[in-house]
Amino acid sequence: MALDATKMADWQIAEEAEKTMKTVYQLRDELGLTEEELLPHGHYVAKVDFAKVLKRLAGKPDGKYIDVTAITPTPLGEGKSTSSMGLVEGLGKRGKSVVAAIRQPSGGPTMNIKGSAAGGGLAQCIPLTPFSLGLTGDINAIMNAHNLAMVALTARMQHEFNYDDEEWAKRGQPRLNIDPRNVEFGWIMDFCAQSLRNIIIGLGGKMDGFMMRSTFGIAVSSEIMAILAVATDLKDMRERMGRIVVAYNKNGDPVTTADLEVDGAMTAWMVEALNPNLLQSIEGQPVFVHAGPFANIAIGQSSIIADRIGLKLSDYHVTESGFGADIGFEKFWNLKCRFSGLKPNCAVVVATIRALKCHGGAPVPRPGLPMPKEYEGENVAWVEAGCANLVKHIETVKKAGINPVVCINSFYTDTKDEIAAVKRLSEQAGARAAVSQHWLKGGDGALEFADAVVDACEEANEFKLLYELELPLRQRIELIAKEVYGADGVSYSAEAEAKAKKMEADPELSKLGTCMVKTHLSLSHDPNLKGVPKGWTLPVRDILTYQGAGFVVPVAGAISLMPGTGSNPAFRRIDVDVETGKVKGVF
C-alpha cells in the first residue's frame, strides 16, 4: 500500500510502514553493533549498552554533529521532530551514514494537544505506539526515583516531628530539622494535570504523614530527567543523584538526597534507563530515543550519551533540542555542549510559513479549533514581517559560532513567492535556506535540505559559549535575556533576588550553569507577544536549585512546571482494536 500523507492520519501511515520495518537485529548489523551491545525489547525496539559501545569505539573519530532547533512556534508546533526525521531520511537517500537522537515523548502532550513528537506524515519515528506509550520504561523509572525521594523526605519529616530527642536518638540518625516552608521538591506524574499544581498532603492523623503544602510537576520537568540528559556514565549519574537538593533545614542549609540516604536506591531505579533506546525512521535509519521534551520548563535535550554513541556509529549525527532557538538551542549551546565537550558542525532552524505569518500579524492558531481563514491565501507581507523572528533565531545560532541552515518545512498551502521571501531574508541574515517536503515525500522530499546541511558541515566554524561559569548568576541571566531573547533587562521578585544573592555567595552554587524556564510561545516571557518584542523586561519570579544536574533554574513569568490539559485532548480519539490489540489514534 502506498503511503499518502494527504489521505492518511499519522498513525495510519506508521501502522502501514511498520509492516515492513527492520528488526532491531537488522539495525544492529547495519550499525556494526555486537550481539552483547544490543539489548532487545521485542523485535522492533531495543536498548543499546552505551558503555560497551563507547569503550569499543573509543579511538574512532566522531561524525558530523547537527542540532535541530526552530523559530518561535505557534501552539500547534512547527514540525521540528518531523524535520529531524526528514533530514535523517534525506541524508539516507543521499547514501550517507546517519543516526538521529530525539527525545522520548511525555504522556502529557501525547494525551493532550501536541501529540507524541514522533514526527508526522512520511517523516516519522516508528514503531509509533511503543514510542508514544511508555517505550522501555525510562520515564516510569524517573517517576519512581523522583517520588521515592519525596517518600523519604515526607517520612523523615513525620518521624522527626513525632519523636522527641531522646526517642529519636535511639534511631542513630541526626535530626535534619527540615523546614516545611522551604521544600524544593514536589511530586511528579507524566500527565498534564493542572488540578495537582498546588496540593495539601498529610491530611488525617498522626500516622498519616506531616501536613504541609506540596506540588506536582510533569515527569519530564524532574531534575532526574535532566540528570539522564547530561550524565556521561553510571558513576557520573550516581554522584549527581546524591547532590539533589530536596529541601532546606531551619537554618537555611540544603538537605540533599544523600542526607536522606535515598540516593543509592534512586540510582537503582535508573540503571537500565541510562541505556538509550533504539528505534528507526519510516525509511529505516537508526534513531536513538533518550531523555525528554519541554525545553520551556526543563533542559529539553536528547541525551549526551545518545549523542556520543551516535557520533561514533555514523558519519552524520542529528540531535534535537526543544522548541525555539531561544530556549532549546540556548540550553544545547551553553549547558549540553559545556557538559559534553562536543562541538556541533551545524544547527538547523525549522520554520513554517504558517508560523511566520503568525509572527507577522495573522491571528494566532488555537489547538482544537479550525485554522483561521486568514491562513488560506497568500500573504507575502505577513511572511516578510514574521521573518524578523526567524532572523533573531539565526543570529542566536551565529553567536554560538555555528553554521545555520533554515529548513522551510513546507505545507501544501505555501506559495512560491512566500517561500522565496523566506529564502531571501534567511540568506541576507547569513544562513543557508532549503525547502523540504519530507512530510509529503519522505527522504525524496528532503534532498535539498540534506544537501544544505552537508555543505554547512563542511565549512569551518568557531564554536564558543555565551558565558563562563565565573560570571555571576544575575549577569548571566541578563546576558541570556538581552543577547538571546532581546530584552532590555531583567527584574526580580524579592524571593528570586534573595536566592540569587545567596547563590552568588556560595562557592559551589555560583559555578552551576543556568537553565532558564520561560514560555516557548514568545521570545519574551509573555506568550501573547509575537515576532521580536521590543521595550520589555524579563521578570524572574523564582530560582530553583538543580545541583545534581549541574545548574540553577531561573523561572520567568507565569509559566508552571505542570502544564494543563485542554478542552479537546487527544485521548478522546485514542482507542484499541479489541480484535488485534492495535492502538489507533496516537499522533
Number of C-alpha atoms within 10 A of each C-alpha: 6 7 17 16 18 11 10 12 17 24 21 20 23 28 18 15 22 15 9 11 18 19 17 23 18 14 21 18 11 13 18 13 18 14 11 10 16 21 16 17 14 9 11 20 21 24 23 23 20 21 16 15 20 16 9 13 13 12 9 11 12 19 19 21 22 27 23 29 32 31 31 30 24 22 16 16 19 23 24 29 28 24 34 30 35 37 31 31 31 27 26 22 18 15 9 16 19 25 31 31 33 29 25 26 26 26 21 24 24 24 25 21 20 16 23 25 25 31 24 28 27 28 35 30 30 26 23 29 20 14 20 22 18 16 20 18 13 25 26 18 21 27 24 18 24 25 20 19 26 19 14 14 22 20 15 19 20 17 16 19 17 15 11 10 12 8 11 16 12 8 8 8 9 11 15 17 15 24 16 18 13 14 19 18 23 20 20 24 25 23 21 25 16 17 13 18 20 14 12 12 15 16 12 10 9 13 11 12 19 23 17 14 14 19 18 20 25 27 28 32 23 26 25 28 28 24 26 28 24 27 25 20 16 17 11 13 21 21 16 23 26 21 20 27 23 24 23 20 17 14 9 11 13 21 22 22 25 17 17 16 13 20 23 15 14 24 25 13 18 23 15 17 21 27 24 26 27 25 28 26 28 28 24 20 22 26 27 30 26 30 33 29 27 24 28 25 26 25 37 27 31 30 30 25 26 30 26 21 24 28 23 23 24 22 16 26 27 28 30 29 30 30 29 28 32 31 32 27 31 26 24 25 26 20 22 22 18 17 16 16 10 17 17 24 25 27 29 33 28 29 28 26 28 26 27 29 26 23 28 23 15 19 14 18 17 12 17 13 8 8 13 12 9 12 17 11 10 17 18 21 14 19 26 22 18 25 27 18 23 31 23 23 26 26 18 22 27 20 17 20 19 27 28 30 28 30 31 22 26 23 15 9 12 18 15 10 13 19 20 14 15 28 21 14 17 22 14 11 16 15 24 21 26 25 22 26 25 29 27 22 17 30 28 18 23 31 24 19 28 26 16 20 27 17 13 22 22 12 11 12 17 13 19 16 14 17 16 12 13 12 13 17 22 19 12 18 21 19 18 22 22 16 17 22 23 21 22 14 16 19 15 18 13 12 12 19 17 13 17 23 14 12 21 18 12 11 9 11 19 20 19 23 26 25 28 27 26 28 24 27 21 24 28 28 25 20 17 11 14 23 25 22 15 11 8 14 17 23 21 24 18 20 24 17 25 26 23 25 24 24 22 23 20 24 24 23 17 14 18 18 23 26 19 18 18 15 10 13 19 21 15 10 12 14 13 11 9 8 6 7 9 11 17 18 16 23 25
